[in-house]
Amino acid sequence: MLAGFVAENMPAVATAVLLLLSGGGVLYAVQFRSWGGTENPESAGSLRKVVAGQNRVALVVPESPIIDSLAAAVGVQALCKDWGVAARIAAEGEITGEDSKAFCNIFDIDVTILDENGEGLPNCDGGIAIGGGGAVPRLANNPPVVGVIRHRPTAEENILTITRTDDGATSTVVTELVRDMGFVPDQRVATALLYGIRAGTREFRRANGSNDYDAAGFLHAYADLGRIEELRSPGVSSDTFDVLGEAIASRERRASFAVANVGVVPSVSALEEAADSLLRLEGVSTAAVFGLHEETIVISCRAEDVRTSAEDILTGAFDASETTGGNADAATARVSLGIFARVDSELTKTLDSLIDASTRKALFTAFESS
């Protein structure tokens, strides 16, 4: 009886074995099911029709993009090329995360950074938003946005939306499109997408269902697993390491939301790394880390739960006049100290205490109201 079950499900069994051998000690729970395409093959066909109507498209990832969004953009870019359409990857703002910068360097990803008005994409006929959540970029209607691909829900109408909330990563969504089109990814694309799935699902700790495992199994045969292991163990600077320690020591948690104050920080990317690290704590699905950088309070927020938006939390916590950017997955807010940056040294501790108490209160209140 066991032999018959194994024979009938041989592709899925093989996938489970491969994932066990290559998972770096992590046991992946694989559900046995047919190794066919996804349940929504029309999405891939619709995407091809939209892309085929353009001469050149812009694949727009959010500001401070996470690896999942960047990897998904690489996958869509490969599909566009296969369909004879040039595609340029663009970001709504600077790439600040060290892991995202390393990812772009390793995979030789050329990213166009848009200006604050969403402009900077001449010669593109249409834009497709890749990853993130919340509002879709408008790009000053130059070019017009013609599609959205993400694993978070969207309320957009009159444009193509491929938002599969059963998937734990946007890279999973794109991999399913690749499979549906019968496209065979080269090693670079497969490796990027596979790492995107693993990064987006936190090494499958927040996989929503079997789709993430199936997509990873499909990519496994084409990817460079050695390069993935290198990406999983990036170097950490001593400054960032110190910030991580401060975040862990000062963390405060209410329900699934963790907040930490790390004091003066050398870079915004260190805050982002710290916020990502807090998400690894058991029971934490949203995290915010704040600190002082160049006379400014900088707050980095990360959210894994599709019901929670990092951008909404920061927008709700701080005055609308302050600078807040990002999306549902990752967002950053900056609050200038103004005249308080010039307080006497003997009042510094008092100011630090006020900043700590007021920022924590604002964040927790915004989270509870979200």
C-alpha positions as CSV (number, residue, x, y, z in Angstrom):
1,M,0.0,0.0,0.0
2,L,2.8,2.4,0.9
3,A,4.6,1.5,-2.4
4,G,1.5,2.3,-4.3
5,F,1.1,5.7,-2.6
6,V,4.7,6.6,-3.3
7,A,4.4,5.6,-6.9
8,E,1.3,7.7,-7.5
9,N,2.9,10.7,-5.9
10,M,6.5,10.3,-7.1
11,P,7.0,14.0,-8.2
12,A,5.9,15.4,-4.9
13,V,7.9,12.8,-3.0
14,A,11.0,13.7,-4.9
15,T,10.4,17.4,-4.2
16,A,10.1,16.7,-0.5
17,V,13.4,14.7,-0.5
18,L,15.2,17.5,-2.4
19,L,14.0,20.1,0.0
20,L,15.0,18.1,3.0
21,L,18.5,17.6,1.5
22,S,19.0,21.3,0.6
23,G,17.2,23.2,3.4
24,G,20.1,23.9,5.6
25,G,18.8,21.8,8.5
26,V,15.2,23.2,8.2
27,L,12.5,20.5,7.9
28,Y,10.0,21.5,5.3
29,A,6.5,20.1,5.5
30,V,5.4,19.2,2.0
31,Q,1.8,18.4,1.2
32,F,1.3,15.7,-1.4
33,R,-0.7,16.9,-4.4
34,S,-0.6,16.8,-8.1
35,W,2.5,18.4,-9.7
36,G,0.5,20.3,-12.3
37,G,0.0,24.0,-13.0
38,T,-1.8,26.4,-10.7
39,E,-5.5,26.9,-10.4
40,N,-5.5,30.2,-12.3
41,P,-3.8,29.7,-15.7
42,E,-5.8,32.6,-17.1
43,S,-3.7,35.0,-15.1
44,A,-0.6,34.1,-17.0
45,G,-2.4,34.5,-20.3
46,S,-3.8,37.9,-19.2
47,L,-0.4,39.1,-18.2
48,R,1.0,38.2,-21.6
49,K,-1.8,40.1,-23.4
50,V,-1.1,43.2,-21.3
51,V,2.6,43.0,-21.8
52,A,2.3,42.3,-25.5
53,G,0.5,45.6,-26.0
54,Q,3.6,47.5,-24.9
55,N,6.9,48.2,-26.5
56,R,8.7,48.7,-23.2
57,V,7.4,48.1,-19.7
58,A,8.6,49.3,-16.2
59,L,8.5,46.7,-13.4
60,V,8.2,48.9,-10.3
61,V,9.1,47.6,-6.9
62,P,8.4,49.6,-3.7
63,E,10.8,52.0,-1.9
64,S,13.4,50.1,0.2
65,P,12.4,46.9,-1.7
66,I,12.8,43.6,0.0
67,I,14.4,40.6,-1.7
68,D,11.1,39.0,-2.5
69,S,9.9,42.0,-4.6
70,L,13.3,42.2,-6.4
71,A,13.3,38.5,-7.2
72,A,9.8,38.6,-8.5
73,A,10.7,41.5,-10.8
74,V,13.6,39.4,-12.2
75,G,11.1,36.7,-13.0
76,V,8.6,39.0,-14.7
77,Q,11.5,40.6,-16.6
78,A,12.5,37.2,-18.0
79,L,8.9,36.5,-19.1
80,C,8.7,39.9,-20.8
81,K,11.9,39.1,-22.7
82,D,10.6,35.7,-23.8
83,W,7.5,37.6,-25.1
84,G,9.7,40.0,-27.1
85,V,9.1,43.0,-24.8
86,A,11.9,45.0,-23.1
87,A,11.4,45.5,-19.4
88,R,13.2,47.8,-17.0
89,I,13.2,47.3,-13.2
90,A,12.5,50.4,-11.2
91,A,12.1,51.3,-7.5
92,E,9.9,54.0,-6.0
93,G,12.8,55.0,-3.7
94,E,16.4,54.1,-2.7
95,I,17.4,50.6,-2.0
96,T,18.6,50.8,1.6
97,G,18.7,47.3,3.0
98,E,22.1,45.7,2.9
99,D,20.6,42.3,2.0
100,S,18.7,43.9,-0.9
101,K,21.8,45.7,-2.1
102,A,23.8,42.4,-2.0
103,F,21.0,40.7,-3.9
104,C,21.1,43.3,-6.7
105,N,24.9,43.0,-6.9
106,I,25.0,39.2,-7.0
107,F,22.3,39.0,-9.7
108,D,23.5,42.0,-11.6
109,I,20.1,43.8,-11.3
110,D,20.0,47.2,-12.8
111,V,17.4,49.3,-10.9
112,T,16.2,52.7,-12.0
113,I,15.4,54.9,-8.9
114,L,12.4,57.1,-9.4
115,D,12.3,60.6,-8.2
116,E,9.9,61.8,-5.5
117,N,7.2,62.5,-8.0
118,G,7.3,59.0,-9.4
119,E,9.0,60.2,-12.6
120,G,12.1,58.8,-14.3
121,L,10.8,56.3,-16.7
122,P,10.8,57.8,-20.1
123,N,10.3,55.6,-23.1
124,C,8.2,53.1,-21.1
125,D,4.6,52.5,-22.3
126,G,3.2,50.9,-19.2
127,G,4.1,50.1,-15.6
128,I,3.5,46.9,-13.6
129,A,3.7,47.1,-9.8
130,I,5.6,44.2,-8.3
131,G,5.3,43.2,-4.7
132,G,4.5,45.4,-1.7
133,G,1.0,46.3,-0.6
134,G,-1.3,49.2,-0.1
135,A,-1.6,51.8,-2.8
136,V,-0.3,51.1,-6.3
137,P,2.3,53.7,-7.6
138,R,0.9,56.2,-10.0
139,L,4.2,57.1,-11.7
140,A,2.6,60.5,-12.5
141,N,0.8,58.5,-15.2
142,N,4.1,58.4,-17.2
143,P,3.8,55.6,-17.9
144,P,0.3,54.5,-16.8
145,V,0.2,51.5,-14.4
146,V,-1.4,48.6,-16.3
147,G,-0.9,45.7,-13.8
148,V,-0.2,44.6,-10.3
149,I,1.5,41.4,-9.2
150,R,1.8,40.7,-5.4
151,H,0.8,38.3,-2.7
152,R,-1.1,40.9,-0.8
153,P,-4.7,42.0,-1.7
154,T,-5.4,45.1,-3.6
155,A,-8.5,47.2,-4.3
156,E,-7.4,48.3,-7.7
157,E,-9.9,48.2,-10.6
158,N,-9.7,48.6,-14.3
159,I,-6.1,47.2,-14.5
160,L,-4.8,43.6,-14.4
161,T,-4.4,42.4,-10.8
162,I,-2.7,39.1,-10.0
163,T,-2.9,39.0,-6.2
164,R,-2.8,35.4,-4.9
165,T,-3.1,35.7,-1.1
166,D,-2.8,31.9,-0.7
167,D,0.9,32.4,-1.6
168,G,3.4,33.4,1.1
169,A,5.6,35.5,-1.3
170,T,5.3,37.4,-4.5
171,S,8.1,35.3,-5.9
172,T,5.8,32.3,-5.5
173,V,3.1,34.1,-7.5
174,V,5.6,34.8,-10.3
175,T,6.9,31.3,-10.3
176,E,3.4,30.0,-10.8
177,L,3.1,32.3,-13.8
178,V,6.3,31.0,-15.1
179,R,5.1,27.4,-14.8
180,D,1.7,28.2,-16.3
181,M,3.4,29.6,-19.4
182,G,5.6,26.6,-19.8
183,F,8.6,28.9,-19.5
184,V,11.9,27.2,-18.5
185,P,13.9,29.7,-16.4
186,D,17.6,29.9,-16.7
187,Q,19.9,29.4,-13.7
188,R,20.0,33.1,-12.8
189,V,16.3,33.6,-12.8
190,A,15.5,30.3,-11.1
191,T,18.1,31.1,-8.3
192,A,16.7,34.6,-7.8
193,L,13.1,33.3,-7.6
194,L,14.0,30.5,-5.3
195,Y,15.8,32.7,-2.9
196,G,13.0,35.2,-3.2
197,I,10.5,32.6,-2.0
198,R,12.8,31.5,0.9
199,A,13.4,35.1,1.9
200,G,9.7,36.1,1.5
201,T,8.4,33.2,3.6
202,R,11.2,33.4,6.2
203,E,12.6,30.0,5.1
204,F,9.0,28.7,4.9
205,R,8.1,29.6,8.5
206,R,5.2,31.6,7.2
207,A,4.3,29.7,4.1
208,N,0.5,30.1,3.6
209,G,0.0,26.7,2.0
210,S,1.5,24.1,-0.4
211,N,2.0,26.6,-3.2
212,D,5.3,28.0,-1.8
213,Y,6.7,24.5,-1.4
214,D,5.6,23.4,-4.9
215,A,7.1,26.5,-6.5
216,A,10.4,26.0,-4.6
217,G,10.5,22.4,-5.8
218,F,9.9,23.4,-9.4
219,L,12.8,25.9,-9.2
220,H,15.1,23.6,-7.4
221,A,16.0,21.7,-10.6
222,Y,17.2,24.9,-12.3
223,A,18.8,26.9,-9.5
224,D,22.3,27.3,-8.3
225,L,22.0,26.1,-4.7
226,G,25.5,27.0,-3.8
227,R,24.8,30.7,-4.5
228,I,21.7,30.5,-2.3
229,E,23.7,29.2,0.6
230,E,26.1,32.2,0.2
231,L,23.1,34.6,0.2
232,R,21.7,33.0,3.4
233,S,24.8,33.9,5.3
234,P,25.7,37.5,4.5
235,G,28.3,39.3,6.4
236,V,27.2,41.8,9.1
237,S,29.2,44.9,10.0
238,S,30.2,45.5,13.6
239,D,27.9,48.6,13.7
240,T,24.9,46.7,12.5
241,F,25.7,43.9,14.9
242,D,25.7,46.4,17.8
243,V,22.3,47.8,16.6
244,L,20.9,44.3,16.5
245,G,22.0,43.7,20.1
246,E,20.4,47.0,21.2
247,A,17.1,46.1,19.5
248,I,16.9,42.7,21.2
249,A,17.8,44.1,24.6
250,S,15.3,47.0,24.4
251,R,12.4,45.2,22.8
252,E,8.9,45.6,24.1
253,R,6.1,43.4,22.9
254,R,2.3,43.7,22.9
255,A,0.4,40.9,21.2
256,S,2.2,40.2,17.9
257,F,3.8,43.7,17.7
258,A,7.4,44.3,18.9
259,V,9.0,47.7,19.3
260,A,12.6,48.6,20.1
261,N,14.7,51.7,20.6
262,V,18.4,51.4,19.5
263,G,19.6,55.0,20.2
264,V,22.0,56.6,17.8
265,V,22.5,54.5,14.6
266,P,25.2,54.8,11.9
267,S,22.8,54.1,9.0
268,V,19.1,53.5,8.2
269,S,19.9,50.1,6.9
270,A,21.0,49.0,10.4
271,L,17.5,49.8,11.6
272,E,15.9,47.8,8.8
273,E,18.2,44.8,9.7
274,A,17.1,45.1,13.3
275,A,13.4,45.2,12.4
276,D,13.8,42.2,10.2
277,S,15.6,40.4,13.1
278,L,12.7,41.1,15.6
279,L,10.3,39.3,13.1
280,R,12.2,36.1,13.9
281,L,11.0,36.1,17.5
282,E,8.3,33.6,18.1
283,G,4.8,35.1,17.9
284,V,6.0,38.4,16.4
285,S,4.5,39.3,13.0
286,T,5.0,43.1,13.0
287,A,8.1,45.0,14.3
288,A,9.2,48.6,14.5
289,V,12.7,49.8,15.5
290,F,13.6,53.4,15.9
291,G,16.7,55.4,16.6
292,L,18.5,58.7,16.0
293,H,20.3,59.3,12.7
294,E,21.6,62.8,11.7
295,E,19.4,64.7,14.1
296,T,16.3,62.8,12.9
297,I,14.2,60.1,14.6
298,V,14.1,57.3,12.0
299,I,11.5,54.5,12.4
300,S,11.7,51.3,10.4
301,C,8.6,49.0,10.4
302,R,8.2,45.5,9.0
303,A,5.0,43.5,8.7
304,E,4.5,39.9,7.7
305,D,0.8,39.5,8.5
306,V,-1.3,40.4,5.4
307,R,-3.9,41.9,7.7
308,T,-1.3,44.5,8.9
309,S,0.3,47.3,6.9
310,A,3.6,48.8,8.0
311,E,2.9,52.0,6.1
312,D,-0.5,52.4,7.8
313,I,1.1,51.9,11.2
314,L,3.7,54.6,10.7
315,T,1.2,57.0,9.0
316,G,-1.1,56.5,12.0
317,A,1.6,57.0,14.5
318,F,3.1,60.2,13.3
319,D,1.9,63.5,12.0
320,A,1.0,63.6,8.3
321,S,3.6,66.4,7.8
322,E,6.4,64.0,8.6
323,T,8.2,61.9,5.9
324,T,6.8,58.4,5.6
325,G,7.5,56.1,2.7
326,G,7.2,52.4,1.9
327,N,4.4,49.9,1.6
328,A,2.4,47.3,3.6
329,D,5.5,45.0,3.9
330,A,8.1,47.6,4.8
331,A,8.0,51.3,5.6
332,T,10.2,54.0,7.1
333,A,9.3,57.3,8.8
334,R,11.5,60.3,9.6
335,V,10.7,62.8,12.3
336,S,13.1,65.8,12.5
337,L,14.2,66.8,16.0
338,G,14.2,70.5,14.9
339,I,15.2,72.8,17.8
340,F,15.5,69.9,20.2
341,A,18.6,68.8,18.4
342,R,20.4,71.7,20.1
343,V,19.5,71.0,23.7
344,D,22.2,71.2,26.3
345,S,24.2,68.1,27.1
346,E,22.8,67.9,30.6
347,L,19.3,67.6,29.2
348,T,20.2,64.8,26.7
349,K,19.1,62.0,28.9
350,T,15.7,63.7,29.5
351,L,15.2,64.2,25.8
352,D,16.1,60.6,25.1
353,S,13.6,59.4,27.7
354,L,10.9,61.6,26.2
355,I,11.6,60.4,22.6
356,D,11.6,56.8,23.8
357,A,8.3,57.0,25.7
358,S,6.4,59.1,23.1
359,T,7.6,57.0,20.1
360,R,6.7,53.7,21.8
361,K,3.3,55.0,22.8
362,A,2.6,56.3,19.3
363,L,3.6,53.1,17.6
364,F,1.6,50.8,20.0
365,T,-1.5,53.0,19.7
366,A,-1.3,53.0,15.9
367,F,-0.9,49.2,15.8
368,E,-3.8,48.6,18.1
369,S,-5.9,50.9,15.9
370,S,-4.9,49.3,12.6
